[in-house]
Amino acid sequence: MANDPSEAAKIVETSDHPRLHPSDRDARTHSKGVLGNEQIFLVPVARGWLENYKKPYEGFTTDGKVVPDLWHYDATANGPTADMVSAAQALIEAASTAESKAFRFPVDAREWRAWSNPEVIVVDAGLRLEDMSEALRGAVHGLLKASLSETGYEKVQTAMLMNAFLGDLTKLRNVMNVDSYHFCLFGEPSEDKPWGFNIFGHHLCLNVFTLKGEVVAGPFFVGAEPNVIDEGPNKGLEVLNKEEAAGLAFMKDLLEDQQKKATIQGDINDITGDTMPCGRWNPADLRGLGGAHQDNRVIPFEGLSGADMDEMQRDALLDIIGIFNELLPTGPKELFMRRVKKHLMRPILLGSDQSMMSRPFISGYTVR
């Protein structure tokens, strides 16, 4: 990964990687070419994703046992559901019959799980922004603005612009640009019934669900490579700096034994997974466990428990969680943070035998 744009450009200029080619191919032709090349690491990964996509949804568990009835909406979130409904209705009105047919799905449709974050299209669900009319694209951004905080929308838009900048660097402008994202709308926009939408593509995947004032964003992923634009009309734009700074400061303030608990096993420079435990690494998500098409993954507890931190450390952890969830509008974010804080110290009984105790853990940061 290269965070220095000039360094990234040098790497691209000297690379003969098969995912780099003249930019005359569109995204679907590019994807077909990449997924037909067994030498590219993404091919077996995507094959596994498609197999997972066929399986019924169960959700994350810590031990393979699904715990039912875990989430209940809370109307005190006072989210912008009414504004979201208005924006969604404007979007529907801006769409042609063919466009609506392409991006509209039932609220419980499998296409919620279609998202992934390479530039390669693995599941071709919904309608790509670049295939929309200008009016419909504008309406999608209107829905994003209505659904997210001002900071959240700015972060999403910056990720899109970063993607276009990378497309310029790699000369893959038809594959990676500001509109190279899929959009799906689920259910009938309503102030008192469940509905939502997702938008996904390279370095940006966002799923938004709303019900009676609650707004939930997840799963979501915001990435950038590089994370700063150093030339052109968007020169100076940066993203993900706050996350990096807060995570590093948090780890530096932990005691040595706490750092060891909070640091997952493996060499930080390992890009093959050789130093990682079996099943703890994959070439698409590296050390992440909740990536694309991992809906039913078993993720045991690990890391440093919130109960083993002092008050200042827990506050710092809450700050990190808040930064990562700043996409949420004010009311829903406040409710989300209250829920996190409530469970930070209190064990929760999980599993059918109610024998497993769970507490929030922090892991995955490494001090360099």
DRENSE-524226 format. One record per residue (C-alpha): residue number from 1; x, y, z. Coordinates in nm, 3 decimals. Layout:
<nodes>
{NUM,{X,Y,Z}}
...
</nodes>
This chain:
<nodes>
{1,{0.000,0.000,0.000}}
{2,{0.134,0.341,-0.091}}
{3,{-0.001,0.647,0.090}}
{4,{0.237,0.879,-0.099}}
{5,{0.073,0.958,-0.436}}
{6,{0.406,1.022,-0.608}}
{7,{0.536,0.687,-0.482}}
{8,{0.215,0.517,-0.598}}
{9,{0.260,0.665,-0.945}}
{10,{0.617,0.530,-0.963}}
{11,{0.495,0.181,-0.869}}
{12,{0.224,0.192,-1.136}}
{13,{0.462,0.318,-1.405}}
{14,{0.700,0.026,-1.352}}
{15,{0.439,-0.244,-1.297}}
{16,{0.348,-0.515,-1.545}}
{17,{0.071,-0.651,-1.322}}
{18,{-0.212,-0.813,-1.524}}
{19,{-0.471,-0.595,-1.348}}
{20,{-0.311,-0.291,-1.515}}
{21,{-0.383,-0.241,-1.884}}
{22,{-0.485,0.032,-2.131}}
{23,{-0.796,0.212,-2.011}}
{24,{-1.009,0.127,-2.313}}
{25,{-1.181,-0.155,-2.121}}
{26,{-1.495,-0.079,-1.925}}
{27,{-1.552,-0.215,-1.574}}
{28,{-1.735,-0.530,-1.680}}
{29,{-1.482,-0.620,-1.950}}
{30,{-1.203,-0.554,-1.699}}
{31,{-1.371,-0.777,-1.441}}
{32,{-1.418,-1.059,-1.689}}
{33,{-1.050,-1.038,-1.785}}
{34,{-0.928,-1.036,-1.425}}
{35,{-1.155,-1.317,-1.306}}
{36,{-1.047,-1.529,-1.604}}
{37,{-0.680,-1.507,-1.507}}
{38,{-0.588,-1.779,-1.257}}
{39,{-0.256,-1.606,-1.184}}
{40,{-0.435,-1.322,-1.003}}
{41,{-0.488,-1.384,-0.631}}
{42,{-0.842,-1.245,-0.644}}
{43,{-0.971,-1.527,-0.865}}
{44,{-0.990,-1.805,-0.601}}
{45,{-1.104,-1.547,-0.344}}
{46,{-1.394,-1.436,-0.567}}
{47,{-1.482,-1.799,-0.632}}
{48,{-1.514,-1.851,-0.257}}
{49,{-1.719,-1.533,-0.224}}
{50,{-1.969,-1.658,-0.480}}
{51,{-2.004,-1.986,-0.292}}
{52,{-2.069,-1.794,0.032}}
{53,{-2.322,-1.574,-0.148}}
{54,{-2.532,-1.881,-0.227}}
{55,{-2.557,-1.983,0.138}}
{56,{-2.847,-1.869,0.360}}
{57,{-2.771,-1.572,0.584}}
{58,{-2.706,-1.647,0.952}}
{59,{-2.476,-1.366,1.067}}
{60,{-2.162,-1.337,1.276}}
{61,{-2.130,-1.563,1.578}}
{62,{-1.855,-1.621,1.831}}
{63,{-1.902,-1.998,1.837}}
{64,{-2.128,-2.094,1.545}}
{65,{-2.446,-2.064,1.755}}
{66,{-2.688,-1.797,1.634}}
{67,{-2.840,-1.583,1.911}}
{68,{-3.188,-1.469,1.805}}
{69,{-3.368,-1.145,1.880}}
{70,{-3.059,-0.937,1.959}}
{71,{-3.158,-0.603,1.805}}
{72,{-3.465,-0.388,1.863}}
{73,{-3.517,-0.048,1.708}}
{74,{-3.536,0.255,1.933}}
{75,{-3.742,0.545,1.802}}
{76,{-3.568,0.781,2.046}}
{77,{-3.281,0.783,1.794}}
{78,{-3.484,1.051,1.620}}
{79,{-3.303,0.992,1.293}}
{80,{-3.372,1.172,0.965}}
{81,{-3.610,0.904,0.838}}
{82,{-3.862,1.155,0.702}}
{83,{-3.592,1.334,0.504}}
{84,{-3.461,0.998,0.385}}
{85,{-3.809,0.901,0.262}}
{86,{-3.842,1.228,0.070}}
{87,{-3.499,1.180,-0.087}}
{88,{-3.577,0.818,-0.177}}
{89,{-3.908,0.913,-0.336}}
{90,{-3.732,1.181,-0.541}}
{91,{-3.484,0.916,-0.650}}
{92,{-3.761,0.678,-0.756}}
{93,{-3.932,0.956,-0.951}}
{94,{-3.606,1.038,-1.130}}
{95,{-3.563,0.678,-1.249}}
{96,{-3.697,0.527,-1.567}}
{97,{-3.892,0.201,-1.555}}
{98,{-3.583,0.009,-1.668}}
{99,{-3.361,0.180,-1.410}}
{100,{-3.607,0.110,-1.127}}
{101,{-3.625,-0.254,-1.227}}
{102,{-3.246,-0.273,-1.209}}
{103,{-3.194,-0.122,-0.862}}
{104,{-3.512,-0.197,-0.662}}
{105,{-3.541,-0.510,-0.445}}
{106,{-3.756,-0.644,-0.159}}
{107,{-3.639,-0.538,0.186}}
{108,{-3.513,-0.890,0.264}}
{109,{-3.343,-0.949,-0.072}}
{110,{-3.016,-1.138,-0.093}}
{111,{-2.865,-0.843,-0.279}}
{112,{-2.798,-0.678,0.057}}
{113,{-2.504,-0.921,0.064}}
{114,{-2.380,-0.853,-0.291}}
{115,{-2.127,-0.589,-0.188}}
{116,{-1.753,-0.620,-0.225}}
{117,{-1.469,-0.369,-0.241}}
{118,{-1.228,-0.456,-0.527}}
{119,{-1.248,-0.266,-0.855}}
{120,{-1.353,-0.601,-1.001}}
{121,{-1.727,-0.668,-1.020}}
{122,{-1.793,-1.000,-0.848}}
{123,{-2.172,-0.983,-0.800}}
{124,{-2.327,-0.751,-1.059}}
{125,{-2.626,-0.636,-0.853}}
{126,{-2.822,-0.313,-0.881}}
{127,{-2.743,-0.024,-1.115}}
{128,{-2.401,0.142,-1.144}}
{129,{-2.394,0.517,-1.100}}
{130,{-2.203,0.555,-1.426}}
{131,{-2.496,0.386,-1.606}}
{132,{-2.750,0.630,-1.458}}
{133,{-2.881,0.956,-1.598}}
{134,{-2.730,1.268,-1.446}}
{135,{-3.058,1.336,-1.265}}
{136,{-3.067,0.990,-1.110}}
{137,{-2.704,1.011,-0.998}}
{138,{-2.784,1.342,-0.834}}
{139,{-3.080,1.180,-0.657}}
{140,{-2.854,0.903,-0.521}}
{141,{-2.628,1.168,-0.372}}
{142,{-2.938,1.338,-0.235}}
{143,{-3.028,1.018,-0.052}}
{144,{-2.675,0.984,0.082}}
{145,{-2.684,1.342,0.212}}
{146,{-3.022,1.284,0.379}}
{147,{-2.908,0.958,0.542}}
{148,{-2.561,1.047,0.670}}
{149,{-2.408,1.316,0.886}}
{150,{-2.245,1.606,0.705}}
{151,{-1.906,1.460,0.799}}
{152,{-2.017,1.117,0.688}}
{153,{-2.129,1.231,0.346}}
{154,{-1.805,1.425,0.304}}
{155,{-1.606,1.109,0.386}}
{156,{-1.806,0.902,0.138}}
{157,{-1.768,1.161,-0.136}}
{158,{-1.394,1.191,-0.065}}
{159,{-1.355,0.815,-0.099}}
{160,{-1.522,0.837,-0.440}}
{161,{-1.289,1.117,-0.546}}
{162,{-0.990,0.919,-0.417}}
{163,{-1.104,0.629,-0.632}}
{164,{-1.110,0.854,-0.937}}
{165,{-0.762,0.982,-0.849}}
{166,{-0.635,0.623,-0.833}}
{167,{-0.801,0.559,-1.169}}
{168,{-0.600,0.848,-1.311}}
{169,{-0.276,0.717,-1.156}}
{170,{-0.330,0.367,-1.295}}
{171,{-0.477,0.487,-1.625}}
{172,{-0.787,0.277,-1.549}}
{173,{-1.032,0.567,-1.568}}
{174,{-1.311,0.350,-1.714}}
{175,{-1.276,0.109,-1.422}}
{176,{-1.210,0.336,-1.124}}
{177,{-1.386,0.671,-1.128}}
{178,{-1.617,0.880,-0.913}}
{179,{-1.925,0.692,-1.043}}
{180,{-1.797,0.333,-1.053}}
{181,{-2.034,0.212,-0.780}}
{182,{-2.340,-0.011,-0.767}}
{183,{-2.661,0.113,-0.605}}
{184,{-2.953,-0.094,-0.469}}
{185,{-3.272,0.024,-0.295}}
{186,{-3.448,-0.223,-0.065}}
{187,{-3.813,-0.211,0.037}}
{188,{-4.062,0.071,0.006}}
{189,{-3.940,0.400,0.155}}
{190,{-4.154,0.460,0.461}}
{191,{-4.137,0.640,0.794}}
{192,{-4.272,0.340,0.988}}
{193,{-4.162,0.034,0.790}}
{194,{-3.814,-0.113,0.733}}
{195,{-3.622,-0.018,0.421}}
{196,{-3.274,0.084,0.316}}
{197,{-3.013,0.095,0.044}}
{198,{-2.655,0.012,-0.033}}
{199,{-2.383,0.152,-0.255}}
{200,{-2.064,-0.042,-0.319}}
{201,{-1.751,-0.053,-0.528}}
{202,{-1.377,0.000,-0.500}}
{203,{-1.276,0.129,-0.156}}
{204,{-1.634,0.218,-0.062}}
{205,{-1.914,-0.010,0.055}}
{206,{-2.205,0.131,0.254}}
{207,{-2.524,-0.040,0.372}}
{208,{-2.787,0.184,0.534}}
{209,{-3.105,0.056,0.704}}
{210,{-3.377,0.262,0.869}}
{211,{-3.687,0.189,1.076}}
{212,{-3.902,0.438,1.269}}
{213,{-3.625,0.688,1.339}}
{214,{-3.338,0.443,1.374}}
{215,{-3.063,0.460,1.112}}
{216,{-2.804,0.182,1.105}}
{217,{-2.494,0.192,0.886}}
{218,{-2.337,-0.149,0.845}}
{219,{-2.156,-0.325,0.714}}
{220,{-1.958,-0.035,0.575}}
{221,{-1.606,0.009,0.449}}
{222,{-1.421,0.325,0.353}}
{223,{-1.072,0.293,0.207}}
{224,{-0.820,0.487,0.004}}
{225,{-0.495,0.420,-0.177}}
{226,{-0.326,0.665,-0.163}}
{227,{-0.508,0.858,0.108}}
{228,{-0.420,1.205,-0.017}}
{229,{-0.473,1.375,-0.352}}
{230,{-0.165,1.578,-0.443}}
{231,{-0.263,1.721,-0.780}}
{232,{-0.562,1.823,-0.987}}
{233,{-0.885,2.002,-0.891}}
{234,{-0.920,1.803,-0.567}}
{235,{-0.562,1.857,-0.452}}
{236,{-0.528,1.846,-0.073}}
{237,{-0.818,1.609,-0.002}}
{238,{-0.734,1.349,0.262}}
{239,{-0.928,1.070,0.428}}
{240,{-0.889,0.828,0.724}}
{241,{-0.629,1.044,0.902}}
{242,{-0.835,1.071,1.220}}
{243,{-0.876,0.694,1.243}}
{244,{-0.503,0.638,1.208}}
{245,{-0.406,0.905,1.460}}
{246,{-0.658,0.795,1.723}}
{247,{-0.567,0.426,1.689}}
{248,{-0.196,0.492,1.717}}
{249,{-0.239,0.722,2.017}}
{250,{-0.458,0.465,2.190}}
{251,{-0.203,0.187,2.146}}
{252,{0.085,0.405,2.261}}
{253,{-0.100,0.485,2.584}}
{254,{-0.159,0.118,2.672}}
{255,{0.071,-0.063,2.911}}
{256,{0.310,-0.313,2.753}}
{257,{0.110,-0.621,2.855}}
{258,{-0.211,-0.452,2.731}}
{259,{-0.046,-0.381,2.397}}
{260,{0.046,-0.747,2.364}}
{261,{-0.314,-0.854,2.430}}
{262,{-0.453,-0.598,2.186}}
{263,{-0.212,-0.689,1.905}}
{264,{-0.316,-0.977,1.684}}
{265,{-0.059,-1.242,1.603}}
{266,{0.154,-1.199,1.293}}
{267,{0.423,-0.980,1.142}}
{268,{0.286,-0.640,1.036}}
{269,{0.488,-0.668,0.713}}
{270,{0.345,-1.011,0.633}}
{271,{0.146,-0.990,0.307}}
{272,{0.109,-1.365,0.252}}
{273,{-0.031,-1.474,0.588}}
{274,{0.263,-1.702,0.665}}
{275,{0.295,-1.568,1.020}}
{276,{-0.078,-1.575,1.091}}
{277,{-0.280,-1.854,1.257}}
{278,{-0.479,-2.080,1.027}}
{279,{-0.803,-1.914,0.916}}
{280,{-0.697,-1.576,1.055}}
{281,{-0.582,-1.419,0.726}}
{282,{-0.689,-1.404,0.365}}
{283,{-0.542,-1.216,0.069}}
{284,{-0.850,-0.995,0.021}}
{285,{-0.905,-0.878,0.380}}
{286,{-0.561,-0.944,0.529}}
{287,{-0.625,-0.939,0.906}}
{288,{-0.988,-0.828,0.883}}
{289,{-1.256,-1.087,0.957}}
{290,{-1.571,-0.902,0.854}}
{291,{-1.500,-0.837,0.489}}
{292,{-1.707,-0.901,0.179}}
{293,{-1.910,-1.224,0.174}}
{294,{-1.810,-1.318,0.529}}
{295,{-2.170,-1.287,0.653}}
{296,{-2.172,-1.616,0.846}}
{297,{-1.818,-1.610,0.983}}
{298,{-1.737,-1.742,1.329}}
{299,{-1.526,-1.478,1.506}}
{300,{-1.413,-1.581,1.856}}
{301,{-1.335,-1.311,2.110}}
{302,{-0.974,-1.200,2.125}}
{303,{-0.771,-0.896,2.216}}
{304,{-0.795,-0.664,2.515}}
{305,{-1.126,-0.651,2.702}}
{306,{-1.282,-0.317,2.787}}
{307,{-1.311,-0.445,3.143}}
{308,{-0.931,-0.459,3.161}}
{309,{-0.887,-0.090,3.074}}
{310,{-0.892,0.211,3.301}}
{311,{-1.144,0.489,3.251}}
{312,{-0.918,0.703,3.032}}
{313,{-0.838,0.406,2.810}}
{314,{-1.206,0.322,2.771}}
{315,{-1.278,0.683,2.681}}
{316,{-1.006,0.667,2.417}}
{317,{-1.154,0.344,2.283}}
{318,{-1.498,0.506,2.266}}
{319,{-1.342,0.796,2.077}}
{320,{-1.205,0.556,1.815}}
{321,{-1.543,0.385,1.782}}
{322,{-1.708,0.725,1.744}}
{323,{-1.469,0.828,1.468}}
{324,{-1.533,0.509,1.274}}
{325,{-1.908,0.563,1.308}}
{326,{-1.917,0.935,1.231}}
{327,{-2.109,0.848,0.915}}
{328,{-2.424,0.824,1.127}}
{329,{-2.649,1.129,1.173}}
{330,{-2.649,1.286,1.519}}
{331,{-2.940,1.106,1.690}}
{332,{-2.863,0.753,1.564}}
{333,{-2.492,0.798,1.642}}
{334,{-2.567,0.910,1.999}}
{335,{-2.790,0.605,2.047}}
{336,{-2.525,0.378,1.897}}
{337,{-2.257,0.514,2.130}}
{338,{-2.485,0.475,2.433}}
{339,{-2.531,0.110,2.342}}
{340,{-2.156,0.059,2.302}}
{341,{-2.080,0.230,2.633}}
{342,{-2.350,0.030,2.809}}
{343,{-2.191,-0.299,2.709}}
{344,{-1.828,-0.197,2.737}}
{345,{-1.803,-0.326,3.092}}
{346,{-2.113,-0.543,3.128}}
{347,{-2.087,-0.908,3.023}}
{348,{-2.363,-1.041,2.796}}
{349,{-2.478,-1.402,2.798}}
{350,{-2.453,-1.557,2.455}}
{351,{-2.522,-1.901,2.315}}
{352,{-2.805,-2.143,2.369}}
{353,{-2.637,-2.279,2.683}}
{354,{-2.572,-1.923,2.808}}
{355,{-2.222,-2.027,2.905}}
{356,{-2.021,-1.782,2.696}}
{357,{-1.954,-1.439,2.839}}
{358,{-1.885,-1.161,2.592}}
{359,{-1.732,-0.820,2.638}}
{360,{-1.619,-0.564,2.381}}
{361,{-1.258,-0.621,2.280}}
{362,{-1.012,-0.408,2.092}}
{363,{-0.761,-0.578,1.864}}
{364,{-0.586,-0.536,1.535}}
{365,{-0.364,-0.236,1.605}}
{366,{0.011,-0.270,1.590}}
{367,{0.258,-0.010,1.713}}
{368,{0.533,0.053,1.460}}
</nodes>
